[in-house]
Amino acid sequence: MRTKHARSLAGAMALLALTAHGAATQGAAAQEAGGVSVGVTAGTTGVGVEADWRLHRNVGLRLGVDWLSLNIDREFEDIAYDGDVTLLSGGPTLDYYPGGGGFRVSGGVRLNGNEVDLTGRPSEPVRIGDRVYQPAEVGTVDGRIGFQDVGYYVGIGYTSRVGKRLNLAFDLGATYQGAPQINLTSNSPVPGLERDLALEEQEIEEEVDRFYVKFYPSLKVKLSYRF
């Protein structure tokens, strides 16, 4: 699944590169439409790049990609896991500027590659599903927390000029990415463990869902160059 997302987002990044190259040669036509800007972003969705077209006084279009990777340690249902978090998302955003100025209301679609890879090795007896297992019976538990492939973003933002060709923008919103989907496997052949891991998946899904991860918060700042 990650390969599919990576290819899709790589295509988006290639389009951004073409935009940056083409914008420099668009000349007056781009300026008449409000211009094109390309910039770098940072925030809760990671770091990224984004292109911005001001199509009309009241309408704009953006295309961006964000990425972040980090490690977390987390205990789920008595098993301590090492977690590798990958935030990977990108897509188009339509902006409406009600006053024709810098304030905007936004909505968009996101190709969503957000996921968490988990690895757990119990060091003491643990309850999994309906049974208590010894560490040797469990072995290594590998898991993945994923979300739906397509998310939906809504938010507000503001863009201001900070130089002759520089813009500074802020965005605040959230992306609906659906309920978490958990998959657990073990390298142990102990009978009944697979069934109990399926019960464990349901319990972890309920625990993760309490953090309202269906709606991933987006707070982002962008510095861009206007062509």
C-alpha positions as CSV (number, residue, x, y, z in Angstrom):
1,M,0.0,0.0,0.0
2,R,2.9,2.4,0.8
3,T,4.3,1.8,-2.7
4,K,1.0,2.8,-4.3
5,H,0.8,6.0,-2.2
6,A,4.5,6.8,-2.9
7,R,4.0,6.6,-6.6
8,S,0.9,8.7,-6.5
9,L,2.6,11.4,-4.4
10,A,5.7,11.2,-6.5
11,G,3.6,12.2,-9.5
12,A,2.2,15.1,-7.5
13,M,5.7,16.3,-6.6
14,A,6.7,16.0,-10.3
15,L,3.7,18.2,-11.2
16,L,4.9,20.8,-8.6
17,A,8.4,20.8,-10.1
18,L,6.9,21.4,-13.6
19,T,4.7,24.2,-12.1
20,A,7.8,26.0,-10.6
21,H,9.5,25.8,-14.0
22,G,6.5,26.8,-16.1
23,A,5.5,29.6,-13.8
24,A,8.7,31.4,-14.5
25,T,7.8,31.6,-18.2
26,Q,4.1,32.3,-17.9
27,G,4.7,36.0,-17.7
28,A,1.7,38.4,-17.7
29,A,-1.0,35.7,-18.1
30,A,-0.2,34.4,-14.6
31,Q,-0.2,37.8,-13.1
32,E,-3.5,38.7,-14.6
33,A,-5.0,35.6,-12.9
34,G,-3.4,36.6,-9.6
35,G,-0.1,34.8,-10.1
36,V,1.4,31.5,-9.1
37,S,3.5,30.8,-6.0
38,V,5.6,27.8,-4.9
39,G,6.7,27.3,-1.3
40,V,7.8,25.1,1.5
41,T,5.4,24.1,4.4
42,A,5.8,22.8,7.9
43,G,3.3,21.7,10.5
44,T,1.4,18.8,12.1
45,T,1.3,16.9,8.7
46,G,5.0,17.1,8.3
47,V,7.2,19.1,5.9
48,G,6.4,19.6,2.3
49,V,6.1,21.6,-0.8
50,E,3.0,23.4,-2.2
51,A,2.0,25.3,-5.3
52,D,-0.7,28.0,-5.2
53,W,-2.7,29.4,-8.1
54,R,-4.8,32.5,-7.5
55,L,-7.3,31.8,-10.2
56,H,-9.6,34.7,-9.4
57,R,-10.0,37.4,-6.9
58,N,-12.1,35.1,-4.8
59,V,-10.9,31.6,-5.8
60,G,-7.6,29.8,-5.5
61,L,-6.2,26.3,-6.0
62,R,-3.4,24.6,-4.3
63,L,-1.5,21.3,-4.7
64,G,0.8,20.0,-2.1
65,V,2.6,17.0,-0.6
66,D,3.6,16.5,3.1
67,W,5.8,13.9,4.8
68,L,7.1,13.1,8.2
69,S,8.6,10.0,9.9
70,L,9.1,9.5,13.6
71,N,9.5,6.7,16.2
72,I,7.2,6.2,19.2
73,D,6.9,3.7,22.1
74,R,3.4,2.7,23.0
75,E,1.7,0.1,25.1
76,F,-1.4,-1.5,23.8
77,E,-3.3,-4.1,25.9
78,D,-0.2,-5.0,28.1
79,I,2.2,-5.4,25.1
80,A,4.9,-2.7,24.7
81,Y,5.4,-1.8,21.0
82,D,8.0,0.1,19.1
83,G,6.2,2.2,16.6
84,D,7.4,3.7,13.3
85,V,5.0,6.5,12.3
86,T,4.8,7.6,8.7
87,L,2.7,10.7,7.8
88,L,2.4,10.9,4.0
89,S,-0.4,12.9,2.3
90,G,-1.0,15.1,-0.6
91,G,-3.6,16.5,-3.0
92,P,-5.6,19.5,-4.3
93,T,-7.2,22.2,-2.1
94,L,-9.8,24.7,-3.4
95,D,-9.7,28.0,-1.6
96,Y,-12.5,30.6,-1.4
97,Y,-11.5,34.2,-0.4
98,P,-14.8,35.8,0.7
99,G,-13.4,39.3,0.7
100,G,-10.9,38.9,-2.0
101,G,-8.1,39.4,0.4
102,G,-5.9,37.1,2.4
103,F,-8.5,35.2,4.5
104,R,-9.8,31.9,3.0
105,V,-12.1,29.0,3.6
106,S,-10.7,25.7,2.2
107,G,-11.7,22.2,1.2
108,G,-9.8,19.5,-0.4
109,V,-9.0,15.8,-1.1
110,R,-6.0,14.0,0.2
111,L,-4.3,10.8,-0.9
112,N,-3.7,9.4,2.5
113,G,-0.6,7.2,3.4
114,N,-0.6,7.8,7.2
115,E,0.2,4.6,9.0
116,V,2.0,3.2,12.0
117,D,4.2,0.0,11.9
118,L,4.4,-1.8,15.3
119,T,6.7,-4.4,16.7
120,G,6.2,-5.9,20.2
121,R,8.1,-8.6,22.1
122,P,6.5,-9.4,25.5
123,S,8.9,-10.0,28.4
124,E,6.3,-11.3,30.8
125,P,3.0,-13.1,30.7
126,V,0.3,-11.1,28.8
127,R,-3.4,-11.5,28.2
128,I,-4.2,-11.6,24.5
129,G,-7.9,-12.0,23.7
130,D,-9.3,-14.7,26.1
131,R,-6.0,-16.3,27.2
132,V,-2.8,-15.5,29.1
133,Y,0.3,-16.3,27.1
134,Q,3.9,-16.8,28.1
135,P,6.5,-14.6,26.3
136,A,7.8,-17.7,24.4
137,E,4.3,-18.6,23.2
138,V,3.8,-15.1,21.8
139,G,7.1,-14.6,20.1
140,T,7.2,-11.3,18.1
141,V,4.0,-9.4,17.3
142,D,4.0,-7.2,14.2
143,G,1.2,-4.8,13.5
144,R,0.1,-2.0,11.3
145,I,-2.4,0.8,12.0
146,G,-3.7,2.3,8.8
147,F,-6.5,4.5,7.6
148,Q,-8.6,5.0,4.5
149,D,-6.7,5.7,1.2
150,V,-8.5,9.0,0.6
151,G,-9.2,11.7,3.1
152,Y,-11.2,15.0,3.1
153,Y,-9.8,18.3,4.3
154,V,-11.6,21.4,5.6
155,G,-10.0,24.4,7.1
156,I,-9.4,28.1,7.2
157,G,-6.2,30.1,6.4
158,Y,-4.6,33.5,5.8
159,T,-1.9,34.6,3.3
160,S,0.0,37.9,3.6
161,R,2.8,39.5,1.7
162,V,6.1,39.8,3.6
163,G,8.3,41.0,0.7
164,K,8.2,42.0,-2.9
165,R,7.8,38.3,-4.0
166,L,7.4,36.5,-0.7
167,N,4.2,35.2,0.9
168,L,3.7,33.9,4.4
169,A,0.6,31.7,5.0
170,F,-1.1,29.9,7.9
171,D,-3.7,27.2,7.7
172,L,-5.8,25.5,10.4
173,G,-8.0,22.6,9.7
174,A,-8.5,18.8,9.9
175,T,-8.5,15.8,7.5
176,Y,-11.1,13.1,7.9
177,Q,-9.2,9.8,7.4
178,G,-11.7,7.3,8.7
179,A,-11.5,4.8,11.6
180,P,-8.2,3.2,12.3
181,Q,-7.7,-0.3,10.8
182,I,-5.4,-2.6,12.8
183,N,-3.7,-5.8,11.6
184,L,-1.6,-8.0,14.0
185,T,0.5,-11.0,13.2
186,S,2.9,-13.2,15.2
187,N,5.7,-15.6,14.3
188,S,4.5,-18.1,16.9
189,P,2.7,-21.3,15.8
190,V,0.9,-21.7,19.1
191,P,-2.7,-22.8,18.4
192,G,-5.4,-20.2,19.2
193,L,-3.0,-17.2,19.1
194,E,-4.2,-16.0,15.7
195,R,-7.8,-16.0,16.9
196,D,-6.9,-14.1,20.1
197,L,-4.8,-11.6,18.1
198,A,-8.0,-10.8,16.1
199,L,-9.7,-10.0,19.3
200,E,-6.7,-7.9,20.3
201,E,-7.1,-5.9,17.0
202,Q,-10.6,-4.9,18.0
203,E,-9.5,-3.8,21.4
204,I,-6.7,-1.7,20.0
205,E,-9.0,-0.1,17.4
206,E,-11.3,1.0,20.2
207,E,-8.4,2.4,22.2
208,V,-6.9,4.3,19.3
209,D,-10.3,5.6,18.2
210,R,-10.7,7.3,21.6
211,F,-8.0,9.8,20.4
212,Y,-10.3,11.0,17.6
213,V,-7.7,10.1,15.0
214,K,-10.5,9.9,12.4
215,F,-10.0,13.7,12.2
216,Y,-6.3,14.4,11.9
217,P,-5.5,18.0,12.9
218,S,-3.6,20.2,10.4
219,L,-1.8,23.3,11.6
220,K,0.6,24.5,8.9
221,V,2.8,27.5,8.0
222,K,4.1,28.2,4.5
223,L,6.7,30.5,3.0
224,S,6.4,30.8,-0.7
225,Y,7.8,32.7,-3.7
226,R,5.5,34.5,-6.1
227,F,6.3,34.3,-9.8
